Amino acid sequence: MNNEIKLDKYVLDIHLENPEGRALDDFFRLLKITEKKAPILVSLIPSQIGGFSHDVNFSEEAKGILKRICLDRIIEPVQHGYYHHCPICFDEKTNSAVDFKDPFHEFSCFRRKVPREEIIKKIKAGREIIKDYLGYTPRIFSPPNFLYNESLLDILIEERFAYLMNAMIVLNSPYEYKGMLTVLHESNADIGRKKADSSIFYMHNDKIDFDFIEKIAPNLVSLNKLLEEQDVVNSYSFSGNLDYLINNSLKDYYKLLRDFLNIFKKR
């Protein structure tokens, strides 16, 4: 694994999707390394904060700590969907004898068109949950499984989000969608994953690479500081359109192929 540091400024985004046990302890351990450097982004699933997730939920103690470190500007919350799963695909996965589908998308599904009203309702409700529990209104949205379409981008503009986080597949230039929503790219830096050249890294809190965190910690900056020094291209430019087509298309086809291959793995 290559941990070579090539850039001089980084933003870190922790996907806090496992709010219990050792994974939560690792998140707080990480904060001791980063809290005196710059606020880190923390992608949160609203249903886990609200206490009605299909999986695990935050304890009242953990929510209290999150609120304190949010108000102290140690973290910046990112809204990471609502449930972090598609209800139809999740039910099929749960009730199927052949467990092959990845249901952890939410607003862009290969098997159905998600109604616009459903998307708006969940985004509004999720934002209110984060605001009510943490005292902060998110300005950044991270779509579950990094799957989205132009309809979601339009809704995020209507709901006054400033940024959308996208997984980087090929290109790394942030671009403005309709001049009102900046699409940012982040690279997976989970332990055991290959590091791509990027200014923004994300990790899941149960796969934190602490050696890598120690190396980039002196170079951590806030998202605002990073964007002051990066060029943002327009979505209607050649590079903006190419970014959307390549990054999104490759990501979609990869996830479809993964589901297909999982059919044979489960037999």
N, C-alpha and C positions, 0 to 999 in steps of 0.2 A: 504494500500500500504506500502510495506516494503522499507524504505530508509536507512536501516542499511548499514554502510560502513565497508566492510570486508577486502579490499585490501588497499595497501598503495600507489599505483601508478595507474593513470588512463589517458586514452586518450579520448578526446571528439570529435565527428564528428557530425556537424550540417548539415542536409540535407536542403539546402536553396532553396526550391522548390516553395515558395510563396513570390516573391520579391516585395511586395507592402503592403501598409497600416500598420495595427497594427502588422502583422507578421514580416514585415521588421523592424519595430521599436523594437520589442522584440529581434530580432537578434542583433541589435546595443546595446540594453540594456545588453544583455548577454556578449558582448565584454568588457563592463566596469568592469565586474566581473572577466573575464578570462585573459585580455590582459597583465597583469603583472605577470601571472603565467607561462604559456607555450603556444606556438602556438597551436591553435585548428585546426582540419581538417574541411573544409567546402566543402561539395559535391555540385557541380554546374552542371546544365544542360546547355550545350553549346548553344542550340537553344534559351534559354532565354537571354543569354548574347548577342548573335548575333542579336536578335530582330526579330526572325521568329518562335517563339514558337506557338503552337496551343492554348496556354493558356495565361499566362501573361509574360511580358518581363521586364528586368531590365531597369530602367530609366538611362539616361546618368549620373545623379548625383550619383545614387547608384553604377554604374560601376566605377566611379571615386573614391568613398570611398573604394570599394573593392580593387582597384589597390593600393591605398595608404597603406591599412592595410596589403596587401600581401607583398609589398616591405618592410614594417616595420617588417615583420615576426610575425605579430600578428595572421595571419591565414596561413594555407597551403591548396591551392585549390586541390580538388579531382575531377577528371572527372567522372561525373555521366551520362554515356551514351551519347546520342546526342539529340534525341527528347524526350526520356523517354516514348515512346509508340511504339507499333507495328502498322505500317500504315494500314495493312489489318484488324487487330482486332479492331483498333480504328474506321475505317470506318464502320465496321459491327455494332459496339456498337452505333455509331452516327445515323445510318440509320435503326436500328432494332426497331420494336415495343416492343420487350421484351429486355430491357436493363439489361443484366445480366453478360456479360463478363468483366473481368478486362483486359484492353488493355495495361496496363502500364508496360509491359515488352518490350524488344527491340531486344535482340540478341539471345534469346532462346525462341522459341514459341512452344506451344503444337500442333498447327494446321498447321504449315508449317516449312520446313527447311529453315532457313534464309541463303541466299547465302553468301559464304565466302567473295566475292567481295563487297557486301553491307556492311558487318561488317567492313571490312578494311577501306572502303571509309568513313564511319561515324566516326570511331575512329580517323582516321587521321585528318578529318575536324574539329571534336570537339576539339581535342588537339590544333590545330592551332588557333581556336577561343579564347580559354583560354589564350594561349601564346600571341596573338596579343593584347587582351584587358587588361590583367593583368600583362604582362611581366614575366610570370612564366610558365614553361613547366611541366605539371603534371607528377608525378611518380607513382601515385596511381589511380586505376580505380575502380569504384563502379558500377556494372551492375544494370540497372533499375529492380526493383522488386526482386533484388538479384537472378535472374535467369540467369544461364550460363551453358556452357558445356565445354568439353575439347578443342573443336575447338576455342572457345573464348580465353581460357588460352594460347593456342599455338600462336594465333595472338598477344596477349598482350606481349608475349616474343619477337616476331619478331619486335614489335613496341617499345621495350625497356622500358616497364613499369616494376617497381620493385615489386609492391604490388597489390593485388586484395582484396577488402573488401567483406565479406560474412556475411549474417545474421546467428547468432548462434542459432541453434535449440537444439542440444544435447551437442556436444563437443566444446572445447574451445582452443585446441592447434593449434597455427599457424603451417603450413606445407609448405615445398618448393615443388613446382611443377617442375619436371625435373631439380631441382637444380638451377632454374633461376628466378622463380616467387614465392613470398611468399604470401600465402593465409591467410588473417587475419580474425578473427571473431569478430563481434560487436553485442551488445545486445541492443534491443529497450528500450529506457528510456523516451519515450514520456510521457507527463503528463497523469496520469490515467492508465499507463501500469505497470504491475508487473516487478520488476527489477530482472534480472538473475545475477548470479555470473559471472562477466566479468571484463576484464581490459580495454576494449574499448566499449564506449557507443555511440549510435547515437540517435539524436532527430530531428524531423521535426521542422522547425522554427515557425510553427503556433501552436505547441504543446509543448512548452518549459516548463519543470518543474523547476522553479527557486529555489524552496526549495532544490531540489536535487542538482542543480548546485552549490548553496552556500555550500553544504556539501562536495562536491568532489573538489571544487576549490583549496583548499590548497594542494591537492594531484595530480593536473594535471601536466603531463610531456609531452614532445614531443614524437612522435612515435619512433624516433631513441633511445631515452633514455629508453623507455619501452622495446624495443626489445633487448637492451643490456643485460637485465636481464631475458629474457624468452627463453626457449628452443624451437627451431624450428625443427619439425620432418620432415623426408624425405617422399615425396609422395609415394615412393615405399615400405615404411615400413608398418607394419600391422596397426598402428595407423593412418597413413596418408591415406591409402585406406579406412579404416573404417570411417574416418572423411568425406571423399568425398561422400561415398555411403550413410551414414546415414543423414548427413546434407542436401545434395542435394535431396535425394529421399523423405525425409519427407517434405521438402519445396515444391517440385513439387506436391506431392499428396495433400498437404494441399490446394494449390492454385486451383487445379482441383476440389476438393471437394467444395471449396468456390464458384466457378463459377456455379457448379451444384445446390447448395442450393439457389443461387441467382435467379435461374429460378422461384422457387416457391415463393420467397419473392416478386418478381415483378408482380406476377399475382394478 
